[in-house]
Amino acid sequence: MTASTDDDLYRQGSQYRLWSFTAAELSSIREKVNAHAIAKIKREHASQGLDDQPVEFLSVEEEQDLVLYYCGKVQDMAGVFKLPSHVKATAISYLKRFYLRYSVMEYHPKNILHTCLFLAAKAENHFISIENFTQLLAKVTPESILELEFTVAQALSFTLMVHHAFNPIHGYFLDIQSVFPSRIDEIGVAHDAARRFANDSLFSDVAFMFTPPQIALAALAMANDALIKDYLEVKFGRQSGLLEQLNTVIRNVRTYIEERARELSKERVVAIDKKLYFVSNPGKLRKRKADDDASAVNGDTKKVMTQKVADDLISES
């Protein structure tokens, strides 16, 4: 098994054709999606006579942080349903791909994530009936999931099969054992750790920029760098140009994974959701300003918008 062989196969598929980008291309796509949504919402506000409200729109970075937060929610929900890793990974991929087509200002992630997980379970042959699925979810109905199913599938260009790094990790695991049969315990530990790093990679952009075998190799190197260096030298030779290319890929993948390996604070998410709340409800902004003005006149220091309202995004998901 070699990375180049698997890469060649992967590059022939729709996932590579439709969902592979450079970092610059990803940034450009997200900026365009953000700008399009802002222009669209401004038109909607104007048609409702609400264009006089000083709405603060979300930035590209804020949108990405909110999507990342809800990727974590998908992972939590997958655990509740005891879904296998590949179903969870597919659902997270769906959510991230959806927001290369739409802005969170158009579709709130808390409404999209349930449909992504339900659709992923079907696509990965781990079907759950809509009744059983919604039974464990508060304030979620079968209709709220199904009415978004076509929208999500269309945003995904109906490419529901997703390739992940988990299978290539297992392939490398078997091949490394054949190369170093005396190091089987070490290889087993590296395999398990690599799966955890592959899971971490779901919260980064590496799936858009690298192939599953490349991500798998990087995850194994993160788990046991010395083992993978030995393995690659046996497979390709120390002076191989391909070896240097693979080492460069490993470094790049590792950097992207580690950059995103940070926890988003609840305060950060709540602050973003406050902005999103008023983007979606500009009339509420007008009311809040009027209430604030009245409170100032009366000397009332009570907050108009309570933390509970600000926490709706978190508590309802």
TAUR-V9878 format. One record per residue. N is the residue number from 1. RES is the residue in one letter. PSI is psi in radians with two decimals (* if undefined). D_LAST is the distance of its C-alpha to the last C-alpha in Angstrom with 1 decimal. Layout:
n=N res=RES psi=PSI d_last=D_LAST
n=N res=RES psi=PSI d_last=D_LAST
This chain:
n=1 res=M psi=2.25 d_last=42.1
n=2 res=T psi=2.66 d_last=41.8
n=3 res=A psi=-0.66 d_last=39.1
n=4 res=S psi=-0.71 d_last=41.3
n=5 res=T psi=-0.86 d_last=41.7
n=6 res=D psi=-0.65 d_last=38.0
n=7 res=D psi=-0.73 d_last=37.3
n=8 res=D psi=-0.75 d_last=39.9
n=9 res=L psi=-0.76 d_last=38.2
n=10 res=Y psi=-0.69 d_last=34.8
n=11 res=R psi=-0.16 d_last=36.2
n=12 res=Q psi=-0.14 d_last=37.6
n=13 res=G psi=2.97 d_last=34.2
n=14 res=S psi=-0.52 d_last=31.8
n=15 res=Q psi=-0.76 d_last=29.1
n=16 res=Y psi=-0.73 d_last=31.7
n=17 res=R psi=-0.69 d_last=33.1
n=18 res=L psi=-0.43 d_last=29.9
n=19 res=W psi=0.47 d_last=27.5
n=20 res=S psi=2.26 d_last=29.8
n=21 res=F psi=2.83 d_last=30.4
n=22 res=T psi=2.93 d_last=32.0
n=23 res=A psi=-0.68 d_last=30.2
n=24 res=A psi=-0.70 d_last=32.0
n=25 res=E psi=-0.70 d_last=31.0
n=26 res=L psi=-0.78 d_last=27.3
n=27 res=S psi=-0.74 d_last=27.6
n=28 res=S psi=-0.76 d_last=29.6
n=29 res=I psi=-0.82 d_last=27.1
n=30 res=R psi=-0.64 d_last=24.2
n=31 res=E psi=-0.70 d_last=26.6
n=32 res=K psi=-0.72 d_last=27.6
n=33 res=V psi=-0.76 d_last=24.2
n=34 res=N psi=-0.82 d_last=23.3
n=35 res=A psi=-0.71 d_last=26.7
n=36 res=H psi=-0.76 d_last=26.5
n=37 res=A psi=-0.74 d_last=23.3
n=38 res=I psi=-0.79 d_last=24.8
n=39 res=A psi=-0.74 d_last=28.0
n=40 res=K psi=-0.78 d_last=26.3
n=41 res=I psi=-0.64 d_last=24.2
n=42 res=K psi=-0.71 d_last=27.4
n=43 res=R psi=-0.73 d_last=29.3
n=44 res=E psi=-0.74 d_last=26.8
n=45 res=H psi=-0.71 d_last=27.0
n=46 res=A psi=-0.71 d_last=30.8
n=47 res=S psi=-0.39 d_last=31.0
n=48 res=Q psi=0.10 d_last=29.3
n=49 res=G psi=0.46 d_last=31.6
n=50 res=L psi=0.23 d_last=28.9
n=51 res=D psi=-0.05 d_last=30.2
n=52 res=D psi=-0.06 d_last=31.8
n=53 res=Q psi=2.32 d_last=28.5
n=54 res=P psi=1.24 d_last=28.2
n=55 res=V psi=2.36 d_last=24.7
n=56 res=E psi=1.93 d_last=23.7
n=57 res=F psi=2.78 d_last=22.2
n=58 res=L psi=2.52 d_last=20.1
n=59 res=S psi=2.95 d_last=22.3
n=60 res=V psi=-0.74 d_last=22.1
n=61 res=E psi=-0.71 d_last=21.2
n=62 res=E psi=-0.69 d_last=18.3
n=63 res=E psi=-0.78 d_last=17.0
n=64 res=Q psi=-0.67 d_last=17.5
n=65 res=D psi=-0.67 d_last=15.8
n=66 res=L psi=-0.72 d_last=12.6
n=67 res=V psi=-0.75 d_last=13.0
n=68 res=L psi=-0.74 d_last=13.9
n=69 res=Y psi=-0.74 d_last=10.9
n=70 res=Y psi=-0.36 d_last=8.7
n=71 res=C psi=-0.68 d_last=11.7
n=72 res=G psi=-0.63 d_last=11.0
n=73 res=K psi=-0.66 d_last=7.5
n=74 res=V psi=-0.78 d_last=9.8
n=75 res=Q psi=-0.74 d_last=12.3
n=76 res=D psi=-0.77 d_last=10.4
n=77 res=M psi=-0.67 d_last=9.6
n=78 res=A psi=-0.61 d_last=13.2
n=79 res=G psi=-0.68 d_last=14.4
n=80 res=V psi=-0.72 d_last=13.1
n=81 res=F psi=-0.02 d_last=14.9
n=82 res=K psi=0.77 d_last=17.7
n=83 res=L psi=2.56 d_last=18.1
n=84 res=P psi=2.87 d_last=20.9
n=85 res=S psi=-0.70 d_last=20.8
n=86 res=H psi=-0.51 d_last=21.9
n=87 res=V psi=-0.81 d_last=19.2
n=88 res=K psi=-0.80 d_last=16.5
n=89 res=A psi=-0.69 d_last=18.8
n=90 res=T psi=-0.73 d_last=19.2
n=91 res=A psi=-0.74 d_last=15.6
n=92 res=I psi=-0.69 d_last=15.3
n=93 res=S psi=-0.76 d_last=18.6
n=94 res=Y psi=-0.82 d_last=17.5
n=95 res=L psi=-0.77 d_last=14.7
n=96 res=K psi=-0.66 d_last=17.2
n=97 res=R psi=-0.68 d_last=19.9
n=98 res=F psi=-0.70 d_last=18.2
n=99 res=Y psi=0.27 d_last=18.0
n=100 res=L psi=-0.10 d_last=21.7
n=101 res=R psi=-0.59 d_last=22.2
n=102 res=Y psi=2.79 d_last=19.8
n=103 res=S psi=2.67 d_last=18.5
n=104 res=V psi=-0.31 d_last=14.9
n=105 res=M psi=-0.23 d_last=16.9
n=106 res=E psi=-0.74 d_last=17.6
n=107 res=Y psi=2.05 d_last=14.4
n=108 res=H psi=2.33 d_last=11.0
n=109 res=P psi=-0.51 d_last=9.4
n=110 res=K psi=-0.34 d_last=5.9
n=111 res=N psi=-0.50 d_last=8.6
n=112 res=I psi=-0.57 d_last=10.8
n=113 res=L psi=-0.63 d_last=9.2
n=114 res=H psi=-0.74 d_last=9.3
n=115 res=T psi=-0.69 d_last=12.9
n=116 res=C psi=-0.76 d_last=13.8
n=117 res=L psi=-0.72 d_last=13.2
n=118 res=F psi=-0.76 d_last=15.0
n=119 res=L psi=-0.68 d_last=17.7
n=120 res=A psi=-0.69 d_last=18.2
n=121 res=A psi=-0.70 d_last=18.8
n=122 res=K psi=-0.80 d_last=21.4
n=123 res=A psi=-0.53 d_last=23.0
n=124 res=E psi=0.32 d_last=23.4
n=125 res=N psi=0.66 d_last=25.1
n=126 res=H psi=1.00 d_last=22.5
n=127 res=F psi=2.39 d_last=21.8
n=128 res=I psi=2.29 d_last=19.4
n=129 res=S psi=2.59 d_last=20.0
n=130 res=I psi=-0.56 d_last=17.5
n=131 res=E psi=-0.82 d_last=18.0
n=132 res=N psi=-0.60 d_last=17.4
n=133 res=F psi=-0.81 d_last=14.3
n=134 res=T psi=-0.30 d_last=12.6
n=135 res=Q psi=-0.56 d_last=14.1
n=136 res=L psi=0.01 d_last=11.8
n=137 res=L psi=2.12 d_last=8.5
n=138 res=A psi=2.40 d_last=8.0
n=139 res=K psi=0.42 d_last=8.8
n=140 res=V psi=2.25 d_last=9.3
n=141 res=T psi=2.78 d_last=13.1
n=142 res=P psi=-0.68 d_last=15.5
n=143 res=E psi=-0.68 d_last=16.7
n=144 res=S psi=-0.48 d_last=13.5
n=145 res=I psi=-0.85 d_last=13.5
n=146 res=L psi=-0.55 d_last=17.3
n=147 res=E psi=-0.30 d_last=18.0
n=148 res=L psi=-0.06 d_last=16.5
n=149 res=E psi=-0.78 d_last=18.2
n=150 res=F psi=-0.69 d_last=21.5
n=151 res=T psi=-0.77 d_last=20.1
n=152 res=V psi=-0.84 d_last=18.4
n=153 res=A psi=-0.70 d_last=21.5
n=154 res=Q psi=-0.72 d_last=23.8
n=155 res=A psi=-0.51 d_last=22.1
n=156 res=L psi=0.08 d_last=22.7
n=157 res=S psi=0.49 d_last=26.3
n=158 res=F psi=0.40 d_last=25.9
n=159 res=T psi=1.55 d_last=26.3
n=160 res=L psi=-0.30 d_last=24.0
n=161 res=M psi=2.24 d_last=26.0
n=162 res=V psi=2.27 d_last=24.9
n=163 res=H psi=2.32 d_last=27.2
n=164 res=H psi=3.07 d_last=25.9
n=165 res=A psi=-0.21 d_last=27.9
n=166 res=F psi=-0.78 d_last=27.6
n=167 res=N psi=-0.80 d_last=30.5
n=168 res=P psi=-0.58 d_last=32.8
n=169 res=I psi=-0.75 d_last=32.2
n=170 res=H psi=-0.67 d_last=33.6
n=171 res=G psi=-0.78 d_last=36.4
n=172 res=Y psi=-0.69 d_last=37.4
n=173 res=F psi=-0.79 d_last=37.1
n=174 res=L psi=-0.73 d_last=39.8
n=175 res=D psi=-0.69 d_last=41.9
n=176 res=I psi=-0.62 d_last=41.9
n=177 res=Q psi=-0.65 d_last=43.1
n=178 res=S psi=-0.48 d_last=46.0
n=179 res=V psi=-0.69 d_last=46.9
n=180 res=F psi=1.22 d_last=46.7
n=181 res=P psi=-0.40 d_last=47.1
n=182 res=S psi=-0.11 d_last=48.1
n=183 res=R psi=0.53 d_last=44.8
n=184 res=I psi=-0.67 d_last=42.6
n=185 res=D psi=-0.77 d_last=40.9
n=186 res=E psi=-0.72 d_last=40.1
n=187 res=I psi=-0.69 d_last=38.8
n=188 res=G psi=-0.74 d_last=36.5
n=189 res=V psi=-0.74 d_last=34.9
n=190 res=A psi=-0.69 d_last=34.5
n=191 res=H psi=-0.85 d_last=32.9
n=192 res=D psi=-0.71 d_last=30.2
n=193 res=A psi=-0.65 d_last=29.5
n=194 res=A psi=-0.64 d_last=29.5
n=195 res=R psi=-0.63 d_last=26.7
n=196 res=R psi=-0.69 d_last=24.6
n=197 res=F psi=-0.61 d_last=25.7
n=198 res=A psi=-0.66 d_last=25.0
n=199 res=N psi=-0.75 d_last=21.4
n=200 res=D psi=-0.60 d_last=21.3
n=201 res=S psi=-0.40 d_last=22.9
n=202 res=L psi=-0.40 d_last=19.8
n=203 res=F psi=0.18 d_last=18.3
n=204 res=S psi=-3.05 d_last=21.6
n=205 res=D psi=0.17 d_last=23.6
n=206 res=V psi=-0.54 d_last=26.2
n=207 res=A psi=-0.41 d_last=25.4
n=208 res=F psi=-0.36 d_last=26.4
n=209 res=M psi=-0.28 d_last=29.6
n=210 res=F psi=2.80 d_last=30.9
n=211 res=T psi=2.76 d_last=31.6
n=212 res=P psi=-0.74 d_last=30.1
n=213 res=P psi=-0.62 d_last=33.4
n=214 res=Q psi=-0.74 d_last=33.6
n=215 res=I psi=-0.70 d_last=30.1
n=216 res=A psi=-0.77 d_last=31.2
n=217 res=L psi=-0.71 d_last=34.4
n=218 res=A psi=-0.69 d_last=32.8
n=219 res=A psi=-0.70 d_last=30.4
n=220 res=L psi=-0.68 d_last=33.5
n=221 res=A psi=-0.63 d_last=35.3
n=222 res=M psi=-0.56 d_last=32.6
n=223 res=A psi=-0.68 d_last=32.9
n=224 res=N psi=1.55 d_last=36.8
n=225 res=D psi=-0.72 d_last=38.4
n=226 res=A psi=-0.73 d_last=42.0
n=227 res=L psi=-0.79 d_last=41.5
n=228 res=I psi=-0.60 d_last=40.2
n=229 res=K psi=-0.77 d_last=43.0
n=230 res=D psi=-0.76 d_last=45.5
n=231 res=Y psi=-0.83 d_last=44.1
n=232 res=L psi=-0.61 d_last=44.2
n=233 res=E psi=-0.66 d_last=47.7
n=234 res=V psi=-0.72 d_last=48.9
n=235 res=K psi=-0.65 d_last=47.3
n=236 res=F psi=-0.20 d_last=48.3
n=237 res=G psi=2.60 d_last=50.9
n=238 res=R psi=-0.51 d_last=50.9
n=239 res=Q psi=0.11 d_last=52.4
n=240 res=S psi=2.35 d_last=50.2
n=241 res=G psi=-0.59 d_last=48.7
n=242 res=L psi=-0.65 d_last=45.8
n=243 res=L psi=-0.77 d_last=45.2
n=244 res=E psi=-0.68 d_last=44.8
n=245 res=Q psi=-0.78 d_last=42.5
n=246 res=L psi=-0.70 d_last=40.3
n=247 res=N psi=-0.63 d_last=40.3
n=248 res=T psi=-0.77 d_last=39.3
n=249 res=V psi=-0.79 d_last=36.4
n=250 res=I psi=-0.78 d_last=35.3
n=251 res=R psi=-0.74 d_last=35.5
n=252 res=N psi=-0.79 d_last=33.5
n=253 res=V psi=-0.79 d_last=30.7
n=254 res=R psi=-0.74 d_last=30.6
n=255 res=T psi=-0.81 d_last=30.5
n=256 res=Y psi=-0.70 d_last=27.5
n=257 res=I psi=-0.78 d_last=25.5
n=258 res=E psi=-0.55 d_last=26.6
n=259 res=E psi=-0.58 d_last=25.8
n=260 res=R psi=-0.02 d_last=22.1
n=261 res=A psi=1.05 d_last=22.0
n=262 res=R psi=2.56 d_last=20.6
n=263 res=E psi=2.36 d_last=17.7
n=264 res=L psi=2.27 d_last=15.8
n=265 res=S psi=2.65 d_last=16.0
n=266 res=K psi=-0.63 d_last=13.3
n=267 res=E psi=-0.69 d_last=16.0
n=268 res=R psi=-0.79 d_last=16.2
n=269 res=V psi=-0.75 d_last=12.6
n=270 res=V psi=-0.71 d_last=12.9
n=271 res=A psi=-0.73 d_last=16.3
n=272 res=I psi=-0.74 d_last=15.3
n=273 res=D psi=-0.56 d_last=12.6
n=274 res=K psi=-0.80 d_last=15.5
n=275 res=K psi=-0.77 d_last=17.7
n=276 res=L psi=-0.65 d_last=15.4
n=277 res=Y psi=-0.80 d_last=15.0
n=278 res=F psi=-0.43 d_last=18.8
n=279 res=V psi=-0.73 d_last=19.4
n=280 res=S psi=-0.39 d_last=17.7
n=281 res=N psi=1.21 d_last=19.3
n=282 res=P psi=-0.47 d_last=22.7
n=283 res=G psi=-0.56 d_last=24.1
n=284 res=K psi=-0.56 d_last=21.9
n=285 res=L psi=-0.71 d_last=23.5
n=286 res=R psi=-0.77 d_last=26.9
n=287 res=K psi=-0.72 d_last=26.1
n=288 res=R psi=-0.71 d_last=24.9
n=289 res=K psi=-0.73 d_last=28.1
n=290 res=A psi=-0.74 d_last=30.2
n=291 res=D psi=-0.70 d_last=28.7
n=292 res=D psi=-0.72 d_last=29.2
n=293 res=D psi=-0.75 d_last=32.8
n=294 res=A psi=-0.69 d_last=33.5
n=295 res=S psi=-0.66 d_last=32.2
n=296 res=A psi=-0.70 d_last=34.4
n=297 res=V psi=-0.72 d_last=37.4
n=298 res=N psi=-0.08 d_last=36.9
n=299 res=G psi=0.38 d_last=36.3
n=300 res=D psi=2.11 d_last=32.9
n=301 res=T psi=0.09 d_last=30.7
n=302 res=K psi=2.38 d_last=27.6
n=303 res=K psi=2.40 d_last=24.5
n=304 res=V psi=-0.81 d_last=23.5
n=305 res=M psi=1.94 d_last=19.9
n=306 res=T psi=2.86 d_last=18.5
n=307 res=Q psi=-0.52 d_last=16.1
n=308 res=K psi=-0.75 d_last=13.8
n=309 res=V psi=-0.75 d_last=13.7
n=310 res=A psi=-0.46 d_last=13.3
n=311 res=D psi=0.10 d_last=10.3
n=312 res=D psi=-0.72 d_last=8.3
n=313 res=L psi=-0.77 d_last=6.4
n=314 res=I psi=-0.78 d_last=5.5
n=315 res=S psi=-0.44 d_last=5.7
n=316 res=E psi=-0.17 d_last=3.8
n=317 res=S psi=* d_last=0.0
